């Protein structure tokens, strides 16, 4: 029997159910962004994107959804 599939709330790819509602990649990127913001609290989305190598649109979506 196959597990229940849901879509990641950020990148929309199908994944197995997760308590975080995010795929492993987005969860890892979210942690990178969170750690970067903790060390550099007054940065722009563009600076976060460049420093973490996460696409600008994805960082923007994370901020909008309040992922961090």
C-alpha positions as CSV (number, residue, x, y, z in Angstrom):
1,X,0.0,0.0,0.0
2,X,1.3,3.4,-1.0
3,X,1.7,6.3,1.5
4,X,-0.5,9.3,1.2
5,X,1.0,11.9,-1.1
6,X,0.6,15.7,-0.6
7,X,2.2,18.7,-2.4
8,X,4.9,20.7,-0.8
9,X,3.5,24.1,0.2
10,X,6.4,25.9,-1.3
11,X,7.6,24.1,-4.5
12,X,4.4,22.1,-5.1
13,X,6.1,18.8,-5.9
14,X,4.4,15.6,-4.6
15,X,5.8,14.2,-1.5
16,X,4.9,11.8,1.3
17,X,3.0,13.4,4.1
18,X,5.2,15.4,6.4
19,X,4.4,17.3,9.7
20,X,6.1,20.3,8.1
21,X,4.1,20.3,4.9
22,X,7.4,20.8,3.0
23,X,9.6,18.5,1.0
24,X,13.1,17.7,2.3
25,X,14.7,20.2,0.0
26,X,12.4,23.1,1.0
27,X,12.8,22.1,4.7
28,X,16.6,22.2,4.3
29,X,16.5,25.6,2.5
30,X,14.1,26.9,5.1
31,X,16.6,26.0,7.8
32,X,19.5,27.7,5.9
33,X,17.4,30.9,5.5
34,X,16.4,30.8,9.2
35,X,20.0,30.5,10.3
36,X,21.1,33.2,8.0
37,X,18.5,35.6,9.2
38,X,19.4,34.9,12.8
39,X,23.0,35.9,12.1
40,X,22.0,38.8,9.9
41,X,18.7,40.2,11.1
42,X,18.3,43.2,8.8
43,X,18.8,41.8,5.4
44,X,16.8,42.0,2.2
45,X,15.2,39.0,0.4
46,X,17.7,39.5,-2.4
47,X,20.7,39.3,0.1
48,X,19.2,36.2,1.6
49,X,18.8,34.6,-1.8
50,X,22.3,35.3,-2.8
51,X,23.9,34.2,0.5
52,X,21.9,31.0,0.8
53,X,21.8,30.2,-3.0
54,X,18.0,29.8,-2.7
55,X,16.0,31.3,-5.6
56,X,14.6,34.8,-4.9
57,X,11.0,33.7,-5.6
58,X,11.3,30.8,-3.1
59,X,12.7,33.1,-0.4
60,X,9.9,35.5,-1.1
61,X,7.3,32.8,-0.8
62,X,8.8,31.6,2.5
63,X,8.6,35.1,3.9
64,X,5.0,35.5,2.7
65,X,3.9,32.2,4.2
66,X,5.8,32.9,7.4
67,X,7.9,29.7,7.1
68,X,10.8,31.1,9.1
